[in-house]
Amino acid sequence: MKISELLKHEQMSLSFEVFPPKQDTVYESVRQATEQIAALRPAFMSVTYGAGGGVSSYTLELAKNIKEKFNVPMLAHLTCVSSSRQTVARRIEDMVEAGIKNVMALRGDLTPELMASDRSGWDYHYAIELVRQLKESSADFCIGGACYPEVHPESPNQREDIFRLKEKVDAGVDFLTTQMVFDNNLFFNFMYKLREAGVTVPVLPGIMPITNANQVERAIKLSGAFMPQRFRAMVDRFGRDPQAMKQAGIAYATDQIIDLYANGITNIHVYSMNKPDVAESILNNLSDILGKSFLA
């Protein structure tokens, strides 16, 4: 099923993101973790493209496995940075062959090595070029795109960022998912500016449960997200107690999700970090809100 069809429903839903293993030797444990999350029957799941140094060839393998075993709609990430059009065309063919209907079209991160390289001959410089190729292909994908409520780190300002985002949507993006957000007010403000700019596609806020203090620095590095004082106080108070921090992090994420639902946001994406217990705890916290039939 296409995610764009799921998002038309007014029923509140939750989706989860997983990532492929960094090393071949841990593939089996990652596969099991993703299956445990799929067994919770989320609205859909996304598999990143080699996030954190993962093996990108496993993205499609994990997505196909979950789709076939659990019939959970899958969103496979696809990046284009430093790739040729021919390579991307082959990846698109592989997705079609695997029965994947949904693609998250991303440029991909520019590592320090890529930043220092000569990029003048690259086939892709921005995600919009990948979106256009997906639309030009014979594949009938539902296309997702990423957005930054607190401005893309390479954009000069938010006005320019939203202008470029609208261009990407006009090129064929069906829905957007934000980078992780820890302050819902920033998301609501961003939504107001998007709608004012004429961006009308569904936007899913990205929520990341921080379950250990070491994740905070990495989360800031990855997304540049603003950490409100309420969140910082939680980490300061419970960060040295792993079990307390885990419980507090899940509670904080749950509170964010409830606030979003209460303010009319019906679809929320959780960066579950391959942690079935965290995903299950959040769903249990929301069981009556989402409906008990949502759970396995």
Salt bridges, closest charged atoms under 4 A:
GLU5 OE2 - LYS8 NZ 3.11
GLU17 OE1 - HIS77 NE2 3.55
GLU17 OE1 - HIS269 NE2 3.17
GLU28 OE2 - ARG31 NH2 2.08
GLU35 OE2 - ARG31 NH1 2.57
GLU35 OE2 - LYS69 NZ 2.92
GLU136 OE1 - ARG85 NH2 3.74
ASP140 OD2 - LYS2 NZ 2.82
GLU154 OE2 - ARG107 NH2 2.84
GLU160 OE2 - ARG164 NE 2.78
GLU167 OE1 - ARG164 NH1 3.06
ASP170 OD2 - LYS166 NZ 2.91
ASP255 OD2 - ARG230 NH2 2.55
ASP277 OD2 - LYS246 NZ 2.31
ASP288 OD1 - LYS292 NZ 2.95
